[in-house]
Amino acid sequence: MKGLMQDHPLLISSIFEHAINNYPTQEIVSNSVEGGIHKYTYEDWGNRTKQLANALKDYGVLEGDRIGTLAWNGYRHLELYYATSSSGLICHTMNPRLHHDQIAYIVNHAEDKIIFVDLNIVDLIKLAAPSFKSVKAIVVMTDSKNMIDLELSNGIEVLCYENFIDKKPIEFDWPNLDERTASSLCYTSGTTGNPKGVLYTHRSTVLHAYGINLKDAIPYGAKDVVMPVVPMFHVNAWGTPYAAAMCGTKFVFPGAKLDGESLTDLMNQEKVTISLGVPTVWLLLLNHLRDSGKKLDTVQRLIIGGSACPRTLFEGFGEEYNVDVIHAWGMTEMSPIGTANMPLYNTTVKNKEEYYDQKIPQGRTVFGHQMKLIDDEGNIMPNDGKTQGRLLSRGYWVLKSYYNDDTQKDRFFDGGWFDTGDIATIDKNGFMTVTDRNKDIIKSGGEWISSIDLENICVGHPSVANAAAIAIPDEKWDERPMIVVQLLPGKEVSKDEILNFYSGKIAKWMIPDRVEFVDNIPLGATGKILKTKLRDMFIN
Ligand code: AMP
């Protein structure tokens, strides 16, 4: 027998309408790309988003068309998020830190019709545009005063954002879409092969936003002020634009200025209570706070994910700045939230040491997402907190295949399980710890050494800015660990001192065999360490 409850589709337009109707006076603040702080309300955002939806419709794009964005976190990007998806178009965010050949590949693979681009990213478009096959127009996200002179080949029209939406009506009837309609598209740049597209649906996006707002995940509230430092081109800024809008949270967008000083000043000026980003950004911020003597006046929570968060960040922010750092884990393929580290009813800590110990795992799963461990033969591994295995994931907001790409079929298992490519342990209370990426784990004499553990210990040294552990081939042991170290400016440390720093912290046989210093650890476009580059530098 069927139940008798209403059956409204889960649509991004419902989040939008809820937000603008219930919190019209709430603020959205952006550090604008043109310079200066831009402020407006949810009501203004609502009107302009509907103008943009009208402009897109008038331009002639059709339901299902992909609309590209190459933009930092800012109010126009938020308008694009909602105007596209709500009207049945697909918001295709792209990472401006990629090489222009990669951008051209992604644009052509997605068959974008229009690309919206921030002023200071236009040079990338100039380089990539000659290879575009489907693009009809580039819209530069600025006003006529700041508009640049740009001519492109291939018959691609160049438009100015403010002129594009000017005088369009502030009313728009959102279509009543099927909730499984595609809403946005994000390519993940693996270290091998071409980037792969993850095509989210309205349903997955709304459920993910609900999941984020569970109390033991990353909930927002109307009194929160959120600064997503994680870019809107990286997995929809971890779902923040949806989850926070659902709750009427004030947005503070940092634009292109992600250095410690700019972030600290904006956080204090706008009374930010919660912020999200990768460890690299927070290490820079922590160093800035220490050097400048500034404080974070209002920040209560920092959500850190994207790579393993070193203990120094939990302790540094917790002890020196009274900020609670929360570890979270996820992937582009899962919208991205999989786990968040929040204490359980039976979590007890006797002292500070134990308090920070229990913050290190990537955390417990959020309802709507499930995970399990298997070995290479597919046997299920025990959740005993010790046995490592390949981490599989499934759930309401996990992909079922990549977009027009079947090269990864072997990562999808029966029952909807997806092989994340991470190696992890799960304890009996469900706390998951990522020990490595499958391809980064160091296999020494049949035993596994976690490169994450080696890196976390090393960055705990007071003179170390960043560290990366990689495997070096070894005749006897197959592989042995090597640690590549970037020191803080002006610091000098010997190789022996680095090695001695490991003693007593891990088993002797896990201590790296080799230490190398570099001026800069190479980072990829989303702030993750580029181990392939390090392997090229030191091994190949
Ligand atoms: P991306 O799709 O670019 O967000 O990358 C996802 C991958 O980042 C995951 O499969 C993990 O390998 C890694 N990752 C994300 N969050 C964490 C975390 N908290 N700790 C360790 N690795 C993480």
Residues whose N, C-alpha, C, O or C-beta is under 5 A from the ligand:
A	BS01	AMP	T188 I304 G305 G306 S307 A308 C309 A328 W329 G330 M331 T332 E333 Q362 T420 D422 V434 R437
